Each structure stands twice: as C-alpha cells, then as structure tokens.
Amino acid sequence: MTNPTFPGDRLPADLSKYIYGTTRLGDPSVAFDARVRMAREAMDTGVWFHTSHQYGDALSVLGKAFDEDRAHVPKVIIKIGNDSIDQLRASIETNLRPLGLSRVDIGQLCLGGPLAEDFANGGKCYEGLARLQQEGLVGHYVVEVFPWTSAVPLRALRAGHADAIVGGVITYFNPLQRFASNELWDLMRARRVPVIAMRTVAGGDVHRLRDVPGAAWKAYLQERAVEIAPIFERSQVAHWSEFCVRFAHSWPDVRATVGASGRSQGLAEFIAASREPIAPLPEPILSEIAALQRRWSSETDVLAEPWSM
C-alpha cells in the first residue's frame, strides 16, 4: 500500500538551489591548473558540489583546489555504489581519499545487482546504510533514478521501505529530460518526494542542440530540442540557463539543480539564475513541457537500453 506522503524533507536545510557539477573538471583537454582555478571560482560562490571518481581526474583537481583553501571547502554530493554494502563502503573511501575529506554530505545511491534488489524489497541493506551514517561516513542519502532503473525506487517508495533513511531522489530533470518513468514520477509527486534535478541545461543551449550538427550527444536530444525551442522562445526568458533553472524550481518538490560548467560565464549564469526568489515559469509552459515529457518517457525513455541516453 502506498503511503500518502513522504515523511518529511530530510535533505540538509542549507542545500544550495544550484549545485556545481564537476564533470568538466575531468576534461584532460583543459590544463590542470586552469581546472583548479575553475574549481576555486566555484568554491568562492559558496554553493554545494556534485562529483564522482568516474569523472576523469576531477577528484584530483578538486583535491588540489580544496588544499589551497580548506576554509572554504564546499559540501558535496558524491556518487556511491554499487552491488553490495561492502562495495558501497569502498566507493565512499575511493571518492573521499583524493578530496581529503572524511564524510560524504549526501550519498547518491547508484544501486546495482543484489543491492538494488534488496533495496526494492526492504532488505538488510537499510541496516548497512544506517551503519554508514552512524559511523559518520555519510550524512544523507538520495537514490539515483534512470529510466532503466525506475522500477527499483518505485517498489521501495511504494512500499515505504526507503522512508526511514532516504531523503529523496536524484535524476536528470530539465526541459528535455525527465528520467523517472511516468509511474515513478506520478508516485514521487503524489508523495511529495524531494528531488535533486541533474543536468540543468540538458547538455547545452537548446538552439545549439537543435541546429548544430553533432552538438547533441544523441539524436533524441536534437529531436526534443526541435520541440522545446519554440516553447523557450515564447517564454521570452533571456537565457537558456535561466529558463532551465526556473523550470526545475517551478516544481515544488525540487530542492536543487545540478549543472556543470567549465567556463566562468556559464557558472555566473547559473549563479545569477539561482538567486532567490526564483520565479517559476508560467503554468501553460510547464504543462506543455510536462505533456511532452510524459510522451517521451513512454515512447522512448523506458524502452531504451541502459546508458544509451
């Protein structure tokens, strides 16, 4: 039986509305020192960071930046996983060591294999997750959602298994992507589950994704940009980044949006768009995008092979 509401918002009260994504800091085509300077610039804004050992040498870049100014080390969301509590513990250590940190402020649960099944069924993994918190290794948890993994959090949330320990969901959520399945999204909205929205601008400016060959990582993004660009234009919002930040925060359960940038200008645009109060987009625009996302989810997303989108 589905519980009527999620039991409170257990994510940190000081979670910034915009979270700096660090994927660009792992780009080896950019000089290491330049990436450290970019990290320091983001640190100076006071926002939270999101990172992972999967992002090239981003952890080394961050470790150097943190060492240069330990007084201003940001709070961090870190991807941790994968098939067992032991692997999850090892993942925590792998991520923390290069950063010179002792704690993951929010652990992004990337669940696979037996651990995912145990999570869905309300198994002993919850005791293991609680132990990691009791040991001070993790402050809070959010569960990662993709179209091909939506069934696991759907089962856990529907049965109430995750209520006692998970603070919310983290997923791609922007005008071109809503990676929770329709069924999971409906349950999340009904239960008022807190959301951290990743990939703020869907990989780039909507006109570039639509018009520049190769700008879109996959063909589906270019096709969706064709549909979204006229909506963006009708909104009369000046910048795509502002439109996307406002889109995410138009949904009452979205707590933050994670956007990556390797450029000072891109970071500045995110920071400017995230200053409170963040004005929601008009309801007709939100409804139009929501209808598109519902169609995209059923026609494409939930049918996609893992990691193909």
Disulfide bonds with the S-S distance in Angstrom:
none
